[in-house]
Amino acid sequence: MIFRWDAPGCEVAFSTRRGGVSTGAFASLNLGLLTADEPDNVEENRRLLCAELGAAAERLALNRQQHAAVVNRAQAGRRGAPGDGLWTDEPGVPMLKLTADCVPVAVARVDRPALALLHAGWRGLLQGVVARGVAALGGQTRAVVGPAIGPCCYEVGPDVAEPFAARFGADVVRERTVDLWAATERALRHAGVSSIERFDLCTSCQPDLFFSHRRDGGVTGRQGVIGHVVG
């Protein structure tokens, strides 16, 4: 099961935990190799997800995510370069960003096909990963904020709440929780994105649909956002 986003000149989808071959805590569409899942299962899950979008799995580009603000140009088949964002205007280069509570974001250029995918954790949001992803594309852009842990479940301490209130507005902090969806939307607007959609699906609240690092105590899989420019 995936959630598709209608992006100009691009195919974009947000995955769930359904539809793969992994078992146990990683059942079933786990996309993360840095888990205790079987690597062959993860690679098959990635192949299945690519097939859903008509993308070539052998050309799939990924980063080594570090909860920072580095955004790289995607290269077909390249994996492991440090970064939390990928972008391309080259057709046929599928990109994948992984999440398990952090915010997956897709940004598409409107006037010509180009796409950026971002992994936005709280550190990356504060460091400006969203602005860097939007700047990499240039031009007029549209964006979507994918499934992530919601304000219902994301309890934080003052070390996170205070800088979020200062950066994105006091109302993104609700008692002891932070609204990552709203913070991400504001980061996108500050970066110049005028059209923004949100799924507002909480990964922690829906164990049948999503993996959640916080809910599952770290023993869990990864969903993500996948996309490519259509040739």
C-alpha positions as CSV (number, residue, x, y, z in Angstrom):
1,M,0.0,0.0,0.0
2,I,1.3,3.4,-1.0
3,F,0.1,7.0,-1.0
4,R,0.7,8.8,-4.3
5,W,1.2,12.5,-4.8
6,D,0.3,14.2,-8.1
7,A,3.6,16.0,-8.9
8,P,4.2,17.8,-12.3
9,G,6.4,15.6,-14.5
10,C,7.2,13.2,-11.7
11,E,6.0,10.0,-10.0
12,V,6.1,10.3,-6.2
13,A,4.7,8.0,-3.5
14,F,4.9,7.5,0.2
15,S,5.2,3.9,1.3
16,T,3.6,2.2,4.3
17,R,4.7,-1.0,6.0
18,R,2.3,-3.1,3.8
19,G,3.1,-5.1,0.7
20,G,6.6,-6.5,1.3
21,V,8.4,-9.7,2.2
22,S,10.0,-9.0,5.6
23,T,8.7,-10.6,8.8
24,G,8.4,-10.1,12.5
25,A,9.1,-6.5,13.7
26,F,10.0,-5.6,10.1
27,A,6.8,-6.9,8.5
28,S,6.5,-6.3,5.7
29,L,7.7,-3.5,3.4
30,N,10.8,-2.6,5.4
31,L,13.1,-0.4,3.3
32,G,15.9,0.1,5.8
33,L,19.1,-1.9,5.6
34,L,20.4,-0.5,8.9
35,T,18.1,-2.7,10.8
36,A,18.2,-6.3,12.0
37,D,16.2,-7.4,9.0
38,E,17.6,-9.7,6.3
39,P,19.4,-7.6,3.6
40,D,17.9,-9.8,0.8
41,N,14.4,-9.0,2.1
42,V,15.1,-5.2,2.2
43,E,16.5,-5.3,-1.4
44,E,13.4,-7.2,-2.5
45,N,11.1,-4.6,-0.8
46,R,12.9,-1.8,-2.5
47,R,12.6,-3.6,-5.8
48,L,8.8,-4.0,-5.2
49,L,8.4,-0.4,-4.4
50,C,10.3,0.7,-7.5
51,A,8.2,-1.5,-9.6
52,E,5.0,0.2,-8.2
53,L,6.3,3.5,-9.8
54,G,7.7,1.9,-12.9
55,A,11.2,2.8,-11.8
56,A,14.4,0.8,-12.3
57,A,15.6,-0.6,-9.0
58,E,19.2,-0.9,-10.1
59,R,19.2,2.9,-10.7
60,L,17.9,3.7,-7.2
61,A,19.8,6.5,-5.4
62,L,20.0,6.7,-1.6
63,N,22.0,8.7,1.0
64,R,23.4,7.7,4.3
65,Q,21.1,9.8,6.4
66,Q,22.6,11.8,9.3
67,H,19.8,14.1,10.6
68,A,21.5,17.1,9.1
69,A,20.9,19.5,6.2
70,V,23.0,18.2,3.4
71,V,21.2,17.9,0.0
72,N,22.9,16.0,-2.8
73,R,22.3,15.7,-6.5
74,A,21.2,12.1,-7.1
75,Q,23.3,9.9,-9.3
76,A,21.8,6.7,-10.7
77,G,22.6,3.7,-8.5
78,R,24.7,5.7,-6.0
79,R,24.2,4.9,-2.4
80,G,26.0,5.8,0.9
81,A,27.0,9.4,0.4
82,P,26.2,11.4,3.6
83,G,23.0,13.5,3.2
84,D,19.4,14.0,4.1
85,G,18.2,15.2,0.8
86,L,18.4,14.2,-2.9
87,W,17.3,16.1,-6.0
88,T,17.4,15.5,-9.7
89,D,16.1,16.9,-13.0
90,E,17.3,13.8,-14.9
91,P,14.6,11.4,-16.0
92,G,14.7,7.8,-14.8
93,V,16.7,8.3,-11.6
94,P,14.6,7.0,-8.7
95,M,15.4,8.4,-5.3
96,L,14.4,7.1,-1.9
97,K,14.4,8.8,1.6
98,L,13.8,6.6,4.7
99,T,11.8,7.5,7.8
100,A,10.3,5.9,10.9
101,D,8.8,9.0,12.6
102,C,10.8,11.8,10.9
103,V,9.1,13.8,8.2
104,P,9.4,12.7,4.5
105,V,9.0,15.7,2.1
106,A,8.7,15.9,-1.6
107,V,9.3,19.2,-3.5
108,A,8.6,19.4,-7.3
109,R,9.5,22.3,-9.7
110,V,6.4,23.5,-11.6
111,D,7.8,25.0,-14.8
112,R,10.1,22.1,-15.7
113,P,10.4,18.6,-14.3
114,A,12.7,18.4,-11.2
115,L,12.2,16.8,-7.9
116,A,13.8,16.9,-4.4
117,L,13.1,14.3,-1.6
118,L,14.0,15.2,2.0
119,H,14.3,13.4,5.3
120,A,13.4,16.1,7.9
121,G,14.0,15.1,11.5
122,W,14.0,17.8,14.2
123,R,17.7,18.4,13.9
124,G,17.4,18.7,10.1
125,L,14.5,21.1,10.3
126,L,16.4,23.4,12.7
127,Q,19.5,23.2,10.5
128,G,17.6,24.1,7.3
129,V,17.3,21.0,5.3
130,V,14.0,22.1,3.8
131,A,15.4,25.4,2.5
132,R,18.4,23.7,1.0
133,G,16.1,21.2,-0.8
134,V,13.9,24.0,-2.2
135,A,17.0,26.0,-3.3
136,A,18.5,23.1,-5.1
137,L,15.5,23.0,-7.4
138,G,15.1,26.8,-8.0
139,G,12.0,28.2,-9.7
140,Q,8.4,27.9,-8.7
141,T,7.8,24.8,-6.5
142,R,5.0,22.7,-5.0
143,A,5.5,20.4,-2.0
144,V,3.9,17.7,0.1
145,V,4.5,16.8,3.8
146,G,4.2,13.0,4.2
147,P,3.3,10.7,7.1
148,A,5.3,11.3,10.3
149,I,4.9,11.3,14.0
150,G,2.1,13.7,14.9
151,P,1.7,16.3,17.7
152,C,-0.5,13.7,19.4
153,C,2.6,11.6,20.1
154,Y,5.8,13.6,19.7
155,E,6.7,14.5,23.3
156,V,10.0,16.4,23.6
157,G,12.0,18.2,26.2
158,P,12.8,22.0,26.4
159,D,16.0,21.4,24.3
160,V,13.8,20.7,21.3
161,A,10.6,22.6,22.2
162,E,12.3,26.0,22.8
163,P,14.2,26.3,19.5
164,F,11.2,25.0,17.6
165,A,9.0,27.7,19.1
166,A,11.6,30.3,18.4
167,R,12.1,29.2,14.8
168,F,8.6,28.2,13.7
169,G,6.3,29.9,16.1
170,A,5.1,29.3,19.6
171,D,2.0,27.4,18.5
172,V,4.0,24.5,17.0
173,V,4.7,23.5,20.7
174,R,1.7,22.1,22.6
175,E,2.5,21.7,26.2
176,R,5.2,19.0,25.9
177,T,4.7,18.0,22.3
178,V,5.9,19.5,19.0
179,D,3.9,19.6,15.7
180,L,6.5,18.5,13.1
181,W,3.9,18.7,10.3
182,A,3.2,22.4,11.0
183,A,6.9,23.2,11.4
184,T,7.7,21.5,8.1
185,E,5.0,23.4,6.3
186,R,6.3,26.7,7.7
187,A,9.8,25.8,6.7
188,L,8.5,25.2,3.2
189,R,6.6,28.5,3.1
190,H,9.7,30.4,4.4
191,A,11.7,28.8,1.6
192,G,9.2,30.2,-1.0
193,V,6.9,27.2,-1.7
194,S,3.4,28.5,-2.3
195,S,1.5,25.3,-2.8
196,I,1.8,22.8,0.1
197,E,-0.2,19.6,0.8
198,R,-0.1,17.5,4.0
199,F,-1.1,14.0,4.7
200,D,-1.3,14.5,8.5
201,L,-1.0,10.7,9.2
202,C,0.7,9.9,12.5
203,T,3.2,7.0,12.2
204,S,3.1,6.3,15.9
205,C,-0.7,6.1,16.1
206,Q,-1.1,3.6,13.3
207,P,1.0,0.4,13.8
208,D,-0.9,-1.4,11.1
209,L,0.2,1.1,8.5
210,F,3.6,2.5,9.6
211,F,6.8,1.7,11.4
212,S,7.6,4.0,14.3
213,H,11.0,4.3,16.0
214,R,9.5,5.8,19.1
215,R,6.5,3.5,19.5
216,D,8.5,0.4,18.8
217,G,11.5,1.2,21.0
218,G,13.9,1.4,18.1
219,V,13.3,-2.2,16.9
220,T,11.3,-1.4,13.7
221,G,11.6,-1.0,10.0
222,R,11.6,2.0,7.7
223,Q,9.1,3.4,5.3
224,G,9.8,6.4,3.0
225,V,9.2,8.6,0.1
226,I,10.2,7.5,-3.4
227,G,10.1,9.4,-6.6
228,H,11.6,10.0,-10.0
229,V,11.3,12.4,-12.9
230,V,9.3,10.8,-15.8
231,G,11.2,10.7,-19.1
